[in-house]
């Protein structure tokens, strides 16, 4: 006879939504304090060139970037409105997951507060990134999975499949938590939820929703696999070395007791044991493939949700101090609360802070070197950048300065446009680091300037190199300049 599943307490809607709303207000107030992140500049261009796929990602994030910037303005604040809403919804979903584990009002509110002050949630909520919407999708998938396990109502497979399909239109990483949960179910059960036609229906729904992007990737020879391979090859060793420390730091070291309690609590509940096991299984997979540490962080939030009920019974003073320390450290390292000139203090821990600073001044520096080109040669001259951040910044800030379209061979910029073969004049290169092999594609190159940023981010010290022209017609040269990572 099947063991009856417990009912859930009432949802603490008012306090939980209030926590999410406060975070939304904070993110909105701070959203325009620095500037665009390099990825956001890329998404702005991608959103103007909508397709069912791109070299390095599916279409959802560029689409949402276009929606947000169109509705609320092409500014950092306007671009980030939808991201802020997604962050607030994520906090509510974490509280709903806590409720599924039997948490009452105090446990649900504590789960929401823990999510709201965690570094990872604030960091991805502040910016527009694929991780922003991926986190929300993962939380929804986990919510539906927990509902499935608690109620044994197999119809939840449909909701899980639909969410997974939408998530696949944003990032393929969603296969990791789903795979980890399925393997955990096979190991510790309850396996009965796998014996249902609803599971096949959920898989079919996920496949149908994800199909347009899969077809795009197939038609373009699976470029996203090339990008993923480059990430693993270039960063895999470093990712493995830093994986455990970053698991502890990126959510917040002060939340470690909460998710440890959550793991132990779930392991004591037979129907929820697979949810606990899914996290270490996912960590093993991420380590094996050399993935980034944040790939496994969403499942830590599930453990936080599970631990909140018991932690809520601890000393209120201890809990309050822990949450305050979490909020302060998370804000310093993930939100634009420091003066821009002081961001070097946090870049070693979170380099994404520095990537929001200096893009307008970079465009101004490029303008100064562009003006070195004789006026009668500028109609056939070209600006060529080394990465999508530089190209995106010059597309955003260049036109008011009178700069022409900037090109790049990086990621999907290589597919969108290339210079015409009639552009045989000077080429102004924007290079993170000078490379003789790279410059060999152009004639008579010499450094004419550098980017001097106020923080030590990737673009600080970037070389501006002026060449007499391309060594070959751009159509011949273009495949040689393409870079996937």
Secondary structure by P-SEA (a helix, b strand, c coil): cccbbbbbcccccaaaaaaaaaaaaaaaaacccccccaaaaaaaaaaaaccccccccccaaaaaaaaaaaaccccccccaaaaaaaaaaaaaaaaaaaaaacccaaaaaaaaaaaaacaaaaaaaacccaaaaaaaaaaaaaaaaaaaaacccccaaaaaaaaaaaaaacccaaaaaaaaaaaaaaacccccccccaaaaaaaaaaaaaaaaaaaaaaaacaaaaaaaaaaaaacaaaaaaaaaaaaaccccccaaaaaaaaaaaaaaccccccccaaaaaaaaaaaaaccccccaaaaaaaaaaaaaaaaaaccaaaaaaaaaaaaaaaaaccccccccccccccccccccccccccaaaaaaaaaaaaacccccccccbbbbbccaaaaaaaaaccccccccbbbbcccccccccccccccccbbbbbccccccccccccccccccccccccccccccccccccccccccccccccccccccc
